Amino acid sequence: MRTPTTKYASIVMMLEDILQLYRIESTVLVQRYIKARTKRARRRIVEQARQYNIINKVPRQLDHLDRLIHLTDVDCIDNLQMDRNTFGKLCRILAGLGGLQIGKCLGIEEQVAIFVGVLAHHTKNRIVRFSFTRSGSTVSYYVNKVLGVVLSLHDILFSKPTPVPEDCNDHRWKWFEGCLGALDGTHINVLVNNSDKPWYRTRKGSIATNVLAVCDRDMQFVFILPGWEGSAGDSRVLRDAVSRQDSFRVPQGCYYLCDNAYANCNGFLTPYKGVRYHLKE
């Protein structure tokens, strides 16, 4: 946890960055005003300076962030899919273990809020830009920055699955002794070149990528393999996952549940395809 001295130093650094950006912005506006040839052009520059001035945007930015993550847990869950306590823990993990640093005029909380908001609601850049009163390039830069930190912490953030024990009392899992969780493929829409669209076209006609996702019994991610074309079959994607150098490994004697799109083999259990049967219970 940060000490008060470190916290105040970060605030001072942020204020210095704001003042520096304000000086740069003022210099650019003065140069544009001098080069303007007509009164109409100069009047437009002055109006834009009043509307988009960085000092005028700061109160709106702080107010939006405060309402987003500091108002109630319900609002925080609705917008970021997590409560305020979980959001604070995520910020501390990314800053303390991942090395996420305060950017120019953007604190850790705002960077993470932008990133999580994009993931939670598949929000477009222009919508986030308007909501947070930031430029589109700023939103794109910090989304990629936080994403890089999250990927660097995959060993910590990804769950470590445990098999179902023999004496399990959970009515959902007690029938699957040794099971680690479940896996399936999901199609995520993507933008590709026209020449590549036939490869990424799914059987439903959408242009997407086939992503393999593996979860434990608590619906926490264990393994993810993105990048395959939407036309690729689920079994082919799984075969690639287990044959890579950094392959998806299933411990001996354990298995994952999957649907009929996959092969019933060692480490993977698919639904029974023969005559219907019923458990005694």
Secondary structure per residue as TSV (DSSP state, phi and psi in degrees):
chain	resnum	aa	ss	phi	psi
A	1	M	-	360.0	144.8
A	2	R	-	-72.1	144.8
A	3	T	-	-81.3	158.9
A	4	P	H	-57.2	-36.7
A	5	T	H	-62.2	-44.3
A	6	T	H	-64.2	-39.3
A	7	K	H	-64.2	-45.8
A	8	Y	H	-66.4	-36.6
A	9	A	H	-62.6	-38.3
A	10	S	H	-65.7	-39.3
A	11	I	H	-65.2	-41.8
A	12	V	H	-62.6	-41.7
A	13	M	H	-62.9	-39.9
A	14	M	H	-65.5	-42.1
A	15	L	H	-63.5	-38.2
A	16	E	H	-63.6	-40.0
A	17	D	H	-64.7	-39.3
A	18	I	H	-63.2	-44.9
A	19	L	H	-65.2	-37.7
A	20	Q	H	-65.3	-43.5
A	21	L	H	-64.3	-36.3
A	22	Y	H	-64.4	-39.8
A	23	R	H	-64.9	-42.7
A	24	I	H	-63.4	-44.6
A	25	E	H	-61.9	-41.3
A	26	S	H	-64.7	-40.5
A	27	T	H	-62.4	-44.2
A	28	V	H	-63.7	-41.6
A	29	L	H	-65.6	-39.8
A	30	V	H	-62.9	-42.6
A	31	Q	H	-64.0	-41.8
A	32	R	H	-64.9	-39.2
A	33	Y	H	-65.2	-40.2
A	34	I	H	-67.0	-38.3
A	35	K	H	-77.9	-15.7
A	36	A	-	-64.2	137.5
A	37	R	-	-97.1	-22.0
A	38	T	S	-121.2	159.8
A	39	K	H	-67.1	-33.2
A	40	R	H	-64.1	-42.7
A	41	A	H	-65.3	-39.1
A	42	R	H	-68.6	-37.6
A	43	R	H	-65.4	-38.0
A	44	R	H	-65.0	-39.1
A	45	I	H	-64.1	-41.9
A	46	V	H	-65.3	-41.1
A	47	E	H	-64.5	-42.0
A	48	Q	H	-65.3	-37.3
A	49	A	H	-63.8	-39.1
A	50	R	H	-69.6	-35.4
A	51	Q	H	-79.9	-40.8
A	52	Y	H	-109.8	18.7
A	53	N	-	-61.2	138.2
A	54	I	H	-64.1	-34.0
A	55	I	H	-67.4	-34.4
A	56	N	H	-72.6	-26.1
A	57	K	H	-80.5	-26.0
A	58	V	H	-58.9	-47.6
A	59	P	H	-59.3	-39.3
A	60	R	H	-66.5	-38.6
A	61	Q	H	-64.5	-45.7
A	62	L	H	-66.9	-38.2
A	63	D	H	-65.5	-42.2
A	64	H	H	-64.8	-43.3
A	65	L	H	-65.9	-38.4
A	66	D	H	-65.6	-42.2
A	67	R	H	-69.5	-26.9
A	68	L	H	-76.0	-45.1
A	69	I	H	-122.3	-3.2
A	70	H	S	-121.0	-0.7
A	71	L	S	-83.2	-71.9
A	72	T	-	-141.6	161.5
A	73	D	H	-65.8	-33.8
A	74	V	H	-63.1	-46.9
A	75	D	H	-64.4	-38.2
A	76	C	H	-66.6	-40.3
A	77	I	H	-67.8	-40.1
A	78	D	H	-62.5	-35.9
A	79	N	H	-94.7	-35.1
A	80	L	H	-120.6	2.5
A	81	Q	S	62.0	25.5
A	82	M	S	-157.8	154.2
A	83	D	-	-79.6	176.7
A	84	R	H	-65.9	-36.5
A	85	N	H	-65.5	-44.6
A	86	T	H	-65.0	-39.9
A	87	F	H	-62.6	-42.1
A	88	G	H	-63.1	-40.2
A	89	K	H	-63.8	-41.0
A	90	L	H	-62.3	-41.8
A	91	C	H	-62.5	-41.9
A	92	R	H	-67.2	-37.3
A	93	I	H	-66.5	-45.6
A	94	L	H	-66.3	-34.5
A	95	A	H	-80.6	-43.6
A	96	G	H	-78.3	-44.1
A	97	L	T	-97.7	-31.9
A	98	G	S	-92.7	-12.7
A	99	G	-	78.6	21.0
A	100	L	-	-67.6	127.7
A	101	Q	-	-114.5	159.5
A	102	I	-	-66.9	131.2
A	103	G	B	-95.1	-173.7
A	104	K	T	-69.6	108.5
A	105	C	T	70.6	4.8
A	106	L	B	-124.4	120.8
A	107	G	-	-80.3	176.8
A	108	I	H	-61.5	-44.3
A	109	E	H	-62.6	-41.3
A	110	E	H	-69.7	-38.1
A	111	Q	H	-61.2	-47.1
A	112	V	H	-68.7	-37.0
A	113	A	H	-63.9	-41.1
A	114	I	H	-62.5	-45.5
A	115	F	H	-64.1	-49.0
A	116	V	H	-67.2	-36.4
A	117	G	H	-62.9	-38.9
A	118	V	H	-64.6	-42.9
A	119	L	H	-70.4	-38.9
A	120	A	H	-69.1	-35.4
A	121	H	H	-125.1	8.8
A	122	H	T	52.1	44.8
A	123	T	-	-76.7	138.9
A	124	K	-	-74.8	159.0
A	125	N	H	-58.8	-42.9
A	126	R	H	-67.0	-29.7
A	127	I	H	-72.7	-43.6
A	128	V	H	-64.7	-39.8
A	129	R	H	-58.4	-42.4
A	130	F	H	-71.1	-41.0
A	131	S	H	-67.4	-42.8
A	132	F	H	-93.8	0.9
A	133	T	T	55.0	50.0
A	134	R	-	-126.0	166.7
A	135	S	-	-80.3	158.6
A	136	G	H	-63.2	-36.4
A	137	S	H	-67.2	-36.5
A	138	T	H	-64.9	-44.4
A	139	V	H	-61.0	-46.6
A	140	S	H	-62.7	-41.5
A	141	Y	H	-62.5	-46.3
A	142	Y	H	-79.5	-25.4
A	143	V	H	-63.4	-45.4
A	144	N	H	-68.5	-33.5
A	145	K	H	-65.8	-48.1
A	146	V	H	-67.6	-36.3
A	147	L	H	-60.1	-42.4
A	148	G	H	-61.9	-38.8
A	149	V	H	-67.5	-41.6
A	150	V	H	-62.1	-43.6
A	151	L	H	-65.3	-33.6
A	152	S	H	-69.3	-17.6
A	153	L	T	-105.8	25.0
A	154	H	H	-62.7	-31.4
A	155	D	H	-65.6	-27.9
A	156	I	H	-91.5	-42.1
A	157	L	H	-78.0	-31.2
A	158	F	S	-75.0	140.7
A	159	S	-	-74.6	151.7
A	160	K	-	-104.0	106.2
A	161	P	-	-71.2	148.8
A	162	T	-	-122.3	138.1
A	163	P	-	-69.7	156.7
A	164	V	-	-67.9	123.7
A	165	P	-	-74.8	167.5
A	166	E	T	-67.7	-32.5
A	167	D	T	-97.9	29.6
A	168	C	-	-66.3	135.2
A	169	N	-	-104.2	-3.8
A	170	D	-	-70.2	120.6
A	171	H	T	-64.8	-17.8
A	172	R	T	-84.2	-28.5
A	173	W	T	-119.7	-6.8
A	174	K	T	-67.5	-15.6
A	175	W	T	-83.3	-9.5
A	176	F	S	-119.7	65.3
A	177	E	T	-61.2	131.3
A	178	G	T	87.6	-2.0
A	179	C	E	-74.6	138.5
A	180	L	E	-98.9	-22.2
A	181	G	E	157.9	-146.4
A	182	A	E	-143.9	159.7
A	183	L	E	-140.9	156.4
A	184	D	E	-166.8	166.7
A	185	G	E	-101.8	149.0
A	186	T	E	-135.4	142.9
A	187	H	E	-98.6	127.2
A	188	I	E	-117.7	126.0
A	189	N	E	-63.2	138.7
A	190	V	-	-137.9	164.1
A	191	L	-	-107.6	122.6
A	192	V	-	-132.5	169.1
A	193	N	-	-64.1	153.6
A	194	N	G	-59.1	-34.1
A	195	S	G	-68.2	-22.9
A	196	D	G	-97.5	-5.5
A	197	K	H	-61.8	-37.6
A	198	P	H	-58.7	-32.1
A	199	W	H	-73.0	-32.2
A	200	Y	H	-96.1	2.0
A	201	R	B	-80.2	124.9
A	202	T	-	-83.2	175.8
A	203	R	T	-68.3	-15.8
A	204	K	T	-94.9	1.0
A	205	G	S	94.2	-5.3
A	206	S	-	-85.0	156.8
A	207	I	B	-95.8	110.2
A	208	A	E	-148.7	168.4
A	209	T	E	-111.7	142.6
A	210	N	E	-91.6	114.7
A	211	V	E	-111.7	127.9
A	212	L	E	-88.0	126.0
A	213	A	E	-124.7	131.3
A	214	V	E	-119.8	129.5
A	215	C	E	-125.3	153.9
A	216	D	E	-86.0	-169.6
A	217	R	T	-70.1	-16.7
A	218	D	T	-99.2	15.8
A	219	M	S	63.4	31.2
A	220	Q	-	-102.6	137.7
A	221	F	E	-67.4	138.0
A	222	V	E	-112.6	-36.0
A	223	F	E	-155.3	143.0
A	224	I	E	-139.2	134.1
A	225	L	E	-127.4	100.3
A	226	P	E	-93.9	173.1
A	227	G	E	110.7	-20.0
A	228	W	E	-75.9	149.1
A	229	E	E	-66.4	153.7
A	230	G	T	-64.3	-24.0
A	231	S	T	-78.9	-11.6
A	232	A	S	-72.4	140.8
A	233	G	-	-74.9	155.5
A	234	D	H	-61.8	-40.5
A	235	S	H	-65.4	-33.5
A	236	R	H	-68.0	-39.1
A	237	V	H	-65.4	-42.6
A	238	L	H	-64.8	-39.3
A	239	R	H	-61.9	-38.1
A	240	D	H	-67.8	-36.1
A	241	A	H	-65.2	-38.0
A	242	V	H	-86.3	-9.9
A	243	S	H	-105.5	-2.4
A	244	R	S	-72.4	167.2
A	245	Q	T	-66.6	-43.4
A	246	D	T	-97.5	60.4
A	247	S	-	-74.7	164.3
A	248	F	-	-81.5	116.1
A	249	R	-	-109.8	138.3
A	250	V	-	-112.8	122.3
A	251	P	-	-58.6	150.5
A	252	Q	T	-61.9	132.1
A	253	G	T	87.4	-1.7
A	254	C	-	-115.8	168.8
A	255	Y	E	-159.2	166.2
A	256	Y	E	-117.4	146.6
A	257	L	E	-83.8	139.7
A	258	C	-	-149.6	169.8
A	259	D	-	-90.4	-173.3
A	260	N	T	-71.1	-8.2
A	261	A	T	-71.8	-12.3
A	262	Y	S	-110.0	163.6
A	263	A	-	-85.8	141.7
A	264	N	-	-81.4	102.4
A	265	C	B	-145.8	-176.1
A	266	N	T	-61.5	120.2
A	267	G	T	97.8	-9.9
A	268	F	E	-141.4	126.8
A	269	L	E	-116.8	120.3
A	270	T	-	-102.9	164.1
A	271	P	-	-60.8	148.1
A	272	Y	-	-67.9	130.9
A	273	K	-	-103.7	0.9
A	274	G	S	-87.6	-142.6
A	275	V	S	-67.2	141.7
A	276	R	-	-64.4	146.5
A	277	Y	-	-141.9	162.7
A	278	H	-	-134.1	141.0
A	279	L	-	-73.4	153.6
A	280	K	-	-60.2	-38.3
A	281	E	-	-67.4	360.0
